Amino acid sequence: MRALLPLLRTGWGWRAGSPAAARLPRGKSAGPGPHRAMAFYRTEERGQPYSPDYRLFFKNVAGHYISPFHDIPLKVDSTENLFNMVVEVPRWTNAKMEIATKEPLNPIKQDTKDGKLRYVANIFPHKGYIWNYGALPQTWEDPHRKDKSTDCCGDNDPIDICEIGSKVLSCGEVIHVKILGILALIDQGETDWKIIAINVNDPEASKFQDIDDVKKYKPGYLEATLNWFRFYKVPEGKPENQFAFNGEFKNKAFALEVIKSTHECWKTLLMKKCDGGAINCTNVQVCDSPFHCTQEEARSIVELVSSSPNKGRNKEEEQVWHFLGK
């Protein structure tokens, strides 16, 4: 069995030092530059989409199961502003897909509430999510740590990210993004940061360096984003969401500091130096962690999940529109 390697320092980020995470099969190329993230990761479906049993597991290039929460590095390399993003929800879709933080190896699943699958509502003029939505791996918003800038504790999840590029991505894709800014949503008294970023492979990525460039080159997008997060729970009978900083989007420098802080919280979590509650920290490549497991153990975890189709639907639920006129 191959020995697991320690974490390696990369800027202020960390990555697992496993050769399998960086080696391609013979004859395969990752393409020019460091921007072909999916060359290093694959996904495997278990169960039927749009069912409570559906799970999307992740593998590295060597075909070994990994956790997208803990084993995919936060940073791509020592470049200051180049991060991995795990896509959970493709743009224009409604199913609330998310990394299962409380399950071993943290596959993506569809969230449920009161036994029912969750979908975000269509609120005029939008259809589903208005960006590619996902998470930054190796980050954690600590529910026991009060954020000094919002005066609220974290929401117990990886930090969320809204990718604003032109392509509609797929659930489970791992892409490289550069950070542009951040919004502080306050959800039921918890800080729920929303990173604004763009795929580095987007044709217009070179235009975007900071949050003001979003205002310049995609006018109205930030306003639409603020309104989306303000109203998306209203059709469920809940009140409008609130924001820190009066809904002001903070710039790249501010966002990078928030990411750095949540990454430090994740390291504390994975090293069992804080109370992680029900969060599952099983990982394959972070050997310093008391939660790491072998490749054989990881495979056994996946094999316990049914791979046979069930009575789930093969498409999203029937769509309706909501008009929230004042």
C-alpha positions in Angstrom: 0.0 0.0 0.0 1.4 3.4 -0.9 2.3 5.6 2.0 0.3 8.8 2.5 2.3 11.9 2.2 2.1 15.0 4.5 0.6 18.3 3.7 2.8 20.6 1.6 2.9 24.3 2.0 1.7 26.3 -1.1 1.6 30.0 -0.4 -0.8 30.2 2.6 -2.7 27.2 1.3 -2.1 23.5 1.8 -2.3 20.6 -0.5 -1.9 16.9 0.0 1.4 15.6 -1.2 0.2 12.5 -2.8 1.9 11.8 -6.2 -1.5 10.5 -7.5 -2.9 13.9 -7.1 -0.4 15.3 -9.6 0.4 12.5 -12.0 -1.5 11.8 -15.2 -1.7 8.4 -16.8 1.0 7.7 -19.4 0.3 9.4 -22.7 -2.2 11.8 -21.2 -1.7 15.5 -21.0 -3.3 18.0 -18.7 -3.1 20.7 -21.4 -1.2 23.9 -21.3 -0.8 25.8 -18.1 -2.3 24.9 -14.7 -6.0 25.4 -15.6 -7.2 21.9 -16.5 -8.6 21.0 -13.1 -10.9 18.2 -14.2 -7.9 16.3 -15.7 -7.1 15.4 -12.1 -10.6 14.5 -10.9 -13.5 12.3 -12.0 -16.9 11.6 -10.6 -19.0 8.4 -10.1 -22.8 8.4 -9.7 -24.6 6.2 -7.3 -28.4 6.0 -7.3 -30.9 7.9 -9.5 -30.7 11.7 -9.9 -33.5 13.6 -8.2 -33.9 11.0 -5.5 -32.9 11.1 -1.8 -30.4 8.2 -2.4 -28.4 9.9 -5.2 -24.7 10.4 -4.5 -21.9 11.8 -6.6 -18.5 10.5 -5.5 -15.1 11.9 -6.5 -12.0 10.1 -7.6 -8.5 11.4 -8.3 -6.5 10.7 -11.5 -5.3 7.4 -10.1 -8.9 6.2 -9.7 -8.9 6.4 -5.9 -11.9 7.7 -4.1 -11.4 11.0 -2.3 -13.3 13.7 -0.4 -14.1 16.8 -2.4 -14.3 18.7 0.9 -11.0 17.6 2.4 -8.8 16.0 -0.3 -9.0 18.6 -3.2 -6.6 21.4 -2.4 -7.9 24.9 -1.8 -5.2 26.5 -3.9 -4.0 25.3 -7.3 -0.4 26.4 -6.8 1.6 29.2 -5.2 -0.2 31.7 -7.4 -1.9 34.2 -5.1 -5.3 34.1 -6.8 -5.9 30.7 -8.3 -8.2 28.4 -6.4 -10.1 25.1 -7.0 -13.9 25.3 -7.0 -16.2 22.3 -6.7 -19.3 22.9 -8.8 -22.4 21.8 -6.9 -25.2 23.5 -8.9 -25.0 24.3 -12.6 -26.4 27.7 -13.7 -30.2 27.8 -14.5 -30.9 24.6 -12.5 -33.0 24.4 -9.4 -32.1 21.2 -7.5 -30.2 22.2 -4.3 -27.2 20.0 -4.7 -24.5 20.2 -2.1 -21.4 18.5 -0.6 -22.7 16.1 2.1 -20.5 17.4 4.9 -21.9 14.8 7.4 -21.2 11.7 5.3 -18.0 9.8 4.8 -16.0 11.1 1.8 -18.6 13.9 1.4 -20.2 13.0 -1.9 -22.5 15.6 -3.5 -26.2 14.9 -2.8 -29.5 16.7 -3.2 -30.5 18.4 0.1 -33.8 17.4 1.7 -36.1 19.0 4.3 -38.9 17.2 6.1 -38.2 14.2 3.9 -38.7 16.2 0.6 -36.0 17.0 -2.0 -35.2 20.7 -2.0 -35.4 23.0 -5.1 -34.8 26.7 -5.2 -37.8 28.7 -6.5 -37.9 30.5 -9.8 -38.4 34.2 -8.9 -39.0 36.6 -11.7 -37.0 37.3 -13.8 -34.6 34.5 -12.8 -34.6 30.7 -13.6 -33.0 28.7 -10.8 -29.4 29.6 -9.8 -28.1 32.6 -11.7 -24.4 31.5 -11.6 -22.6 28.2 -11.4 -22.7 27.6 -7.6 -20.4 25.6 -5.5 -17.8 25.5 -2.7 -14.2 26.1 -2.1 -12.6 22.9 -0.8 -10.6 22.9 2.5 -12.6 25.7 4.0 -15.0 25.7 6.9 -17.2 28.4 8.4 -16.8 27.5 12.1 -20.2 27.7 13.9 -18.5 28.3 17.2 -16.3 31.2 16.0 -17.7 34.7 15.8 -16.6 36.6 12.7 -15.1 39.9 13.8 -16.5 41.8 10.7 -20.1 40.4 10.9 -20.4 39.7 14.6 -22.0 36.3 13.7 -20.7 32.8 13.8 -20.2 30.6 10.7 -22.8 28.4 9.1 -20.9 25.1 9.5 -20.2 24.6 5.8 -17.4 25.1 3.3 -17.5 28.6 1.9 -19.9 29.2 -1.0 -18.8 30.5 -4.4 -20.7 32.0 -7.3 -18.9 31.6 -10.6 -20.0 34.3 -13.1 -18.3 33.1 -16.3 -20.2 32.5 -19.6 -20.2 28.7 -19.5 -22.9 26.5 -17.9 -20.9 24.0 -15.9 -21.8 20.5 -14.7 -22.4 19.2 -11.2 -19.1 17.7 -9.9 -16.8 19.7 -12.1 -13.6 21.0 -10.5 -12.5 24.2 -12.1 -9.8 26.8 -11.4 -11.2 30.2 -10.5 -9.8 33.6 -9.5 -11.5 35.5 -6.7 -13.1 38.9 -7.4 -15.0 39.8 -4.2 -17.4 38.6 -1.5 -20.9 39.2 -0.1 -21.8 38.6 3.6 -25.2 37.0 3.8 -26.7 36.7 7.3 -28.8 33.6 7.4 -30.8 33.0 10.6 -28.1 34.7 12.6 -25.2 32.9 10.9 -22.5 34.3 8.6 -22.9 32.7 5.1 -20.2 34.2 2.9 -20.7 34.2 -0.9 -17.5 34.5 -2.9 -17.8 36.1 -6.4 -15.3 34.5 -8.8 -14.7 33.7 -12.5 -13.5 30.6 -14.2 -9.9 31.3 -15.4 -10.7 29.5 -18.7 -13.6 31.9 -19.4 -13.0 33.9 -22.7 -13.3 37.2 -20.8 -11.5 36.2 -17.6 -8.5 38.5 -18.3 -10.9 41.5 -18.0 -11.7 40.6 -14.4 -9.3 41.4 -11.6 -11.5 42.8 -8.8 -15.1 43.4 -7.8 -15.3 46.7 -9.7 -14.7 44.9 -12.9 -17.9 42.9 -12.4 -19.8 46.2 -12.2 -18.0 47.5 -15.3 -18.3 44.4 -17.6 -21.4 42.7 -16.3 -23.6 45.6 -15.2 -26.6 44.6 -13.1 -25.2 41.2 -12.2 -24.2 42.1 -8.7 -27.5 43.8 -8.1 -29.3 40.7 -9.4 -27.1 38.5 -7.1 -28.0 40.6 -4.1 -31.7 40.4 -4.9 -31.5 36.6 -5.5 -30.1 36.0 -2.1 -32.4 38.4 -0.5 -35.6 36.8 -1.8 -34.9 33.1 -2.6 -36.5 31.8 0.6 -39.6 34.0 0.5 -41.7 31.6 -1.6 -41.1 29.1 1.3 -42.9 31.5 3.6 -39.6 32.8 5.2 -38.6 36.4 5.6 -36.1 38.2 3.4 -32.5 37.5 4.1 -30.3 40.1 5.6 -26.7 41.2 4.9 -23.7 42.6 6.7 -22.3 45.9 5.4 -25.7 46.9 4.1 -25.4 44.4 1.2 -22.1 45.9 0.0 -19.8 43.6 -2.0 -16.3 43.7 -0.6 -13.3 43.5 -2.8 -10.8 40.8 -3.7 -8.4 41.6 -0.9 -11.2 41.3 1.7 -12.4 38.1 0.1 -8.9 36.5 0.2 -8.6 37.3 3.9 -12.0 35.6 4.6 -10.9 32.5 2.6 -7.6 32.4 4.5 -9.5 32.5 7.8 -11.9 29.7 6.8 -9.0 27.6 5.6 -7.3 27.9 9.0 -10.6 26.8 10.6 -10.7 23.8 8.3 -7.2 22.8 9.3 -8.2 23.0 12.9 -11.2 20.9 12.2 -9.2 18.2 10.3 -6.6 18.0 13.0 -9.3 17.5 15.6 -8.4 20.7 17.5 -11.9 21.9 17.7 -15.5 20.5 18.0 -16.6 19.6 14.5 -19.9 18.2 15.7 -21.5 16.0 13.0 -19.0 17.1 10.3 -17.4 14.0 8.7 -13.7 14.5 8.2 -12.8 11.2 6.6 -10.1 11.8 4.1 -7.6 9.8 2.0 -4.7 12.2 1.3 -4.2 14.4 4.4 -2.0 12.0 6.3 -1.4 14.3 9.3 -5.1 14.1 10.1 -6.5 11.6 12.6 -9.4 11.1 10.3 -7.5 9.8 7.3 -8.3 6.4 5.9 -6.8 4.0 3.4 -7.8 3.7 -0.2 -9.3 0.3 0.6 -11.4 1.8 3.4 -12.6 4.6 1.1 -13.6 2.0 -1.5 -15.6 0.1 1.1 -17.4 3.3 2.1 -18.5 3.8 -1.5 -19.5 0.2 -2.0 -22.0 0.5 0.8 -23.9 3.0 -1.2 -26.4 1.5 -3.6 -25.5 1.9 -7.3 -28.8 0.6 -8.6 -31.5 2.9 -9.9 -34.5 3.5 -7.7 -37.8 5.3 -8.0 -36.3 8.7 -8.3 -37.2 10.9 -11.2 -35.0 11.5 -14.2 -35.7 15.2 -14.3 -36.3 18.2 -12.0 -39.7 18.8 -10.4 -42.4 20.7 -12.3 -41.4 24.4 -12.6 -43.5 27.3 -11.4 -42.7 31.1 -11.4 -43.0 33.5 -8.5 -43.7 37.2 -8.8 -42.8 39.1 -5.7 -44.5 42.4 -6.3 -44.6 45.0 -3.6 
